[in-house]
Amino acid sequence: MWTAGLSMSVSGCLSSEQGSAESEKTNASPMDSAESSAQTTSRSSSSNPTGNETRQRRFQLSVGQTAYLSTGTVSMTDPTVQGSAFGTDEIRLFLMREPTQQFVVVEIEGTLEVSPAAFALRRDGQVVVPASDPRYIAPVIRTCSAPCIGIPVETRPTDSAAIVYQPSESAGVRAAWSLDADTVKRLSVQPTCQLRKAQVTESDGNVALRLTVTNVSPRDAGFRAVVRPAYLADVSEPIGFPVPEGQTVTQTVVPSEIQVYDPEEATFTRPVTEDTRFFTIGNEWWCTSLWTISAVLAIAWYESRRTAWHD
């Protein structure tokens, strides 16, 4: 499932991080309704649309509803607010995580070919320019039945919010989906997990990681991290699991990319702290060799510079 998800350039549901936003009966907030020049168009085949009716329009919608534009259709479903997310590009996967930033992750469907950068968060009537561009999200913890994008947002209190489709700054907002109260509330609370214990162990003959994580924030959260083998720097594998509010969860994961090692010899090649989200797995031979190679390279560099200085 993971491989298929990346090959489609889609991204990744922590059920406990979800609001009730999937309900199509969510009403637009008064502020969003007032700010938007939204309207619903009739698509009756018997009507004769005027020039005004055939123009591209802005719509105020509930989550799950479809915006019908002159260029095609677009809909937004299943919003979640996550403390971290796995971004993807054409060649790699990486963990996006900042201490005062979250990600609103949504599924996008429709006939329009849209870029993740065409979506943004509207807070209290104002469209916010994100600190970094929205991008496709890899489906870890949550699932995605359609392409998922993650919109970076600042963690701070908000009275009302909506996801907007804005193909360009000059074009303005063409559609807006109001978020429900529970989802809006999560925008003001930063989820925080602490890694209490990590060990390399064995599970049914395979190399496994046994991780103990505590959620120290007043909301449900998810623990996300990256695992890679020490011998190959450009191969990484995402892992993750939900951690409910106020609870400590111990989870054993079996990443496929580290199965080249013997479970009795595999170990961490980097120090592990409560904030570690990047695990490199090797063995004692690899660690010893790594230090030896580093020392040889350092000596060679020093000798080359000493010769140059002498000359």
C-alpha positions as CSV (number, residue, x, y, z in Angstrom):
1,M,0.0,0.0,0.0
2,W,2.9,2.4,0.9
3,T,4.6,1.8,-2.5
4,A,1.4,2.2,-4.4
5,G,0.6,5.4,-2.6
6,L,3.9,7.0,-3.5
7,S,3.8,5.9,-7.1
8,M,0.6,7.8,-7.5
9,S,2.1,10.9,-6.0
10,V,-0.5,10.9,-3.3
11,S,-0.1,11.3,0.4
12,G,-1.2,10.2,3.7
13,C,-5.7,9.0,9.1
14,L,-5.1,9.2,12.4
15,S,-8.7,8.8,13.4
16,S,-8.1,10.5,16.7
17,E,-6.7,13.6,14.9
18,Q,-9.8,14.0,12.8
19,G,-12.6,16.3,13.5
20,S,-16.2,15.6,12.4
21,A,-15.4,17.5,9.3
22,E,-16.4,14.7,7.0
23,S,-20.0,15.5,7.6
24,E,-21.5,17.1,4.5
25,K,-24.0,18.9,6.7
26,T,-21.5,21.3,8.2
27,N,-22.8,24.8,7.8
28,A,-20.5,27.7,6.8
29,S,-19.6,30.0,9.7
30,P,-21.2,33.5,9.6
31,M,-17.9,35.2,9.1
32,D,-16.9,32.9,6.2
33,S,-20.3,33.3,4.6
34,A,-20.1,37.1,4.9
35,E,-16.6,37.3,3.6
36,S,-17.3,35.1,0.6
37,S,-19.3,36.1,-2.4
38,A,-20.3,32.4,-2.5
39,Q,-23.3,31.2,-4.3
40,T,-24.7,27.9,-5.6
41,T,-25.4,27.6,-9.3
42,S,-28.2,25.6,-10.9
43,R,-26.9,23.1,-13.4
44,S,-30.3,22.3,-14.9
45,S,-30.0,21.3,-18.6
46,S,-33.2,23.2,-19.4
47,S,-31.8,26.5,-18.2
48,N,-30.3,29.1,-20.5
49,P,-27.3,30.5,-18.6
50,T,-26.4,34.1,-19.0
51,G,-22.9,35.5,-19.3
52,N,-22.8,36.0,-15.5
53,E,-23.9,32.5,-14.8
54,T,-21.2,30.9,-17.0
55,R,-18.3,32.8,-15.4
56,Q,-16.0,31.1,-12.9
57,R,-17.5,31.7,-9.4
58,R,-16.6,31.4,-5.8
59,F,-18.5,28.9,-3.8
60,Q,-19.0,28.6,-0.1
61,L,-19.3,24.8,0.5
62,S,-19.4,22.2,3.3
63,V,-16.8,19.5,3.5
64,G,-17.5,16.9,0.9
65,Q,-19.4,19.1,-1.5
66,T,-18.2,19.7,-5.1
67,A,-17.5,23.1,-6.6
68,Y,-18.6,23.3,-10.3
69,L,-16.4,25.7,-12.2
70,S,-16.3,26.6,-15.9
71,T,-12.9,24.8,-16.0
72,G,-14.0,21.6,-14.2
73,T,-15.0,20.3,-10.8
74,V,-13.1,20.1,-7.5
75,S,-14.0,18.8,-4.0
76,M,-12.3,18.6,-0.6
77,T,-12.9,15.8,1.9
78,D,-11.6,14.3,5.2
79,P,-9.6,17.2,6.8
80,T,-7.3,16.4,9.7
81,V,-5.0,18.6,11.7
82,Q,-1.6,16.9,12.2
83,G,1.5,18.0,14.1
84,S,3.8,16.4,11.4
85,A,3.4,14.9,8.0
86,F,5.5,13.0,5.4
87,G,6.1,15.1,2.3
88,T,7.0,13.6,-1.0
89,D,8.6,14.7,-4.2
90,E,9.8,12.8,-7.2
91,I,12.8,11.2,-5.6
92,R,12.4,11.2,-1.8
93,L,10.3,11.2,1.3
94,F,10.9,13.5,4.2
95,L,9.3,14.3,7.6
96,M,8.0,17.8,8.0
97,R,7.8,18.9,11.6
98,E,8.2,22.3,13.3
99,P,7.6,23.2,17.0
100,T,4.8,25.8,16.2
101,Q,3.5,24.5,13.0
102,Q,0.8,22.0,12.0
103,F,-0.6,20.6,8.8
104,V,-4.2,20.5,7.6
105,V,-4.3,17.4,5.5
106,V,-7.2,17.0,3.0
107,E,-8.2,14.8,0.1
108,I,-8.7,16.5,-3.2
109,E,-10.8,15.1,-6.0
110,G,-12.3,16.4,-9.2
111,T,-11.8,16.9,-12.9
112,L,-9.4,19.8,-12.5
113,E,-5.7,19.2,-12.7
114,V,-4.7,21.2,-9.6
115,S,-1.4,21.8,-7.9
116,P,-1.2,21.5,-4.0
117,A,-0.1,25.2,-4.0
118,A,-3.5,26.2,-5.3
119,F,-5.0,25.4,-1.8
120,A,-4.7,27.5,1.4
121,L,-6.2,28.0,4.8
122,R,-8.6,31.0,5.4
123,R,-8.6,32.0,9.0
124,D,-11.1,34.5,10.4
125,G,-11.9,35.7,6.8
126,Q,-8.2,36.1,5.7
127,V,-6.4,33.8,3.4
128,V,-3.0,33.0,5.0
129,V,0.1,32.6,3.0
130,P,1.8,29.5,4.3
131,A,5.5,29.5,5.5
132,S,6.2,26.8,2.9
133,D,4.2,25.5,-0.1
134,P,1.5,22.9,0.4
135,R,2.6,19.5,-1.0
136,Y,1.4,16.0,-1.5
137,I,1.4,13.9,1.7
138,A,2.4,10.2,2.1
139,P,-0.4,8.2,3.8
140,V,1.1,7.2,7.1
141,I,-1.2,6.7,10.2
142,R,-4.1,8.2,8.2
143,T,-5.3,6.8,4.8
144,C,-6.1,8.5,1.6
145,S,-8.6,7.3,-1.0
146,A,-7.7,10.3,-3.2
147,P,-4.6,12.5,-3.5
148,C,-3.9,14.1,-0.1
149,I,-2.2,17.4,0.3
150,G,-0.8,19.0,3.5
151,I,-1.2,22.8,4.1
152,P,1.3,24.2,6.6
153,V,-0.4,26.4,9.2
154,E,0.7,28.3,12.3
155,T,-0.6,26.9,15.7
156,R,-2.7,29.7,17.1
157,P,-6.4,30.4,18.2
158,T,-8.9,30.8,15.4
159,D,-12.6,31.6,15.4
160,S,-13.4,30.3,11.9
161,A,-11.5,28.6,9.1
162,A,-12.0,27.2,5.7
163,I,-9.9,25.5,3.0
164,V,-9.9,27.6,-0.1
165,Y,-9.1,26.8,-3.8
166,Q,-7.2,29.8,-5.3
167,P,-5.5,28.8,-8.6
168,S,-3.6,32.1,-8.5
169,E,-3.4,35.2,-6.4
170,S,-4.8,37.3,-9.3
171,A,-7.7,34.9,-9.8
172,G,-8.8,35.0,-6.2
173,V,-10.7,32.4,-4.2
174,R,-12.9,30.2,-6.4
175,A,-14.2,27.8,-3.8
176,A,-14.1,27.5,0.0
177,W,-15.0,24.6,2.3
178,S,-15.8,25.6,5.9
179,L,-14.2,23.5,8.7
180,D,-16.3,22.4,11.6
181,A,-15.7,23.6,15.2
182,D,-13.7,20.6,16.4
183,T,-11.3,20.9,13.5
184,V,-10.9,24.6,14.0
185,K,-10.2,24.1,17.7
186,R,-7.2,21.8,16.8
187,L,-5.6,24.7,15.0
188,S,-4.8,26.3,18.4
189,V,-3.3,23.2,20.1
190,Q,0.1,21.9,19.2
191,P,0.3,18.1,19.6
192,T,3.4,17.0,21.3
193,C,4.8,13.5,21.7
194,Q,7.9,12.5,23.6
195,L,10.0,9.4,22.8
196,R,10.5,7.7,26.2
197,K,12.3,4.5,25.1
198,A,13.6,3.0,21.9
199,Q,15.4,-0.3,21.3
200,V,16.3,-2.5,18.4
201,T,14.8,-5.9,18.9
202,E,13.6,-9.1,17.2
203,S,10.1,-9.9,16.0
204,D,9.5,-13.3,14.4
205,G,13.1,-13.4,13.2
206,N,13.0,-9.9,11.8
207,V,14.7,-6.7,12.9
208,A,12.2,-4.5,14.7
209,L,12.0,-1.3,16.6
210,R,10.2,-1.2,20.0
211,L,9.2,2.4,20.7
212,T,7.5,3.9,23.8
213,V,5.9,7.3,23.3
214,T,4.0,9.6,25.6
215,N,1.5,12.2,24.4
216,V,2.0,15.3,26.7
217,S,-0.4,17.6,24.8
218,P,-4.1,18.2,25.6
219,R,-5.3,16.5,22.4
220,D,-4.8,13.3,20.5
221,A,-1.7,13.0,18.4
222,G,0.4,10.8,16.2
223,F,4.0,9.8,16.4
224,R,5.8,9.9,13.0
225,A,9.4,9.0,12.3
226,V,11.8,7.9,9.5
227,V,13.9,4.8,9.6
228,R,16.8,4.0,7.2
229,P,19.6,1.5,7.0
230,A,23.1,2.8,7.7
231,Y,24.6,1.4,4.5
232,L,22.3,3.3,2.1
233,A,21.7,7.0,2.6
234,D,19.0,7.6,0.0
235,V,16.6,4.9,1.2
236,S,14.2,5.8,4.0
237,E,11.0,4.3,5.4
238,P,8.2,6.1,7.3
239,I,6.7,4.7,10.4
240,G,3.9,6.0,12.7
241,F,1.1,5.2,15.1
242,P,-1.5,7.1,17.0
243,V,-1.0,8.2,20.6
244,P,-4.2,9.3,22.4
245,E,-4.3,12.3,24.7
246,G,-2.5,11.8,28.0
247,Q,-1.5,8.2,27.2
248,T,1.8,6.3,26.8
249,V,1.9,3.8,23.9
250,T,4.5,1.1,23.3
251,Q,4.5,-0.1,19.7
252,T,6.7,-2.6,17.8
253,V,7.3,-1.8,14.2
254,V,9.1,-3.9,11.6
255,P,10.5,-1.7,8.8
256,S,11.3,-3.6,5.6
257,E,14.4,-1.6,4.6
258,I,16.5,-2.7,7.6
259,Q,16.0,-6.5,7.2
260,V,19.5,-6.8,5.7
261,Y,20.8,-6.9,9.3
262,D,20.9,-9.8,11.8
263,P,18.5,-9.0,14.7
264,E,21.2,-9.9,17.2
265,E,23.7,-7.5,15.7
266,A,21.5,-4.5,14.6
267,T,21.7,-1.3,16.6
268,F,21.2,2.4,16.4
269,T,24.1,4.2,14.8
270,R,23.0,7.6,16.2
271,P,22.2,8.8,19.7
272,V,18.4,8.6,20.5
273,T,16.7,11.3,22.6
274,E,13.0,12.1,23.4
275,D,12.9,14.3,20.3
276,T,14.4,11.8,17.9
277,R,12.4,11.2,14.7
278,F,15.1,9.9,12.4
279,F,16.5,6.4,13.2
280,T,19.5,5.0,11.4
281,I,20.0,1.2,11.9
282,G,23.3,-0.6,11.4
283,N,25.4,-3.2,13.2
284,E,28.5,-3.0,15.4
285,W,30.7,-3.9,12.4
286,W,29.2,-1.0,10.5
287,C,29.6,1.5,13.4
288,T,33.3,0.4,13.9
289,S,34.0,0.7,10.2
290,L,32.3,4.0,10.0
291,W,34.5,5.5,12.7
292,T,37.5,3.9,11.1
293,I,36.7,5.3,7.7
294,S,36.0,8.7,9.2
295,A,39.3,8.7,11.0
296,V,41.2,7.7,7.9
297,L,39.5,10.4,5.8
298,A,40.3,13.0,8.5
299,I,44.0,12.0,8.6
300,A,44.2,12.0,4.8
301,W,42.6,15.5,4.6
302,Y,45.0,16.8,7.3
303,E,48.0,15.3,5.5
304,S,46.9,16.8,2.2
305,R,46.4,20.2,3.8
306,R,49.8,20.0,5.6
307,T,51.5,19.3,2.4
308,A,49.8,22.2,0.7
309,W,50.7,24.5,3.5
310,H,54.3,23.3,3.4
311,D,54.5,23.8,-0.4
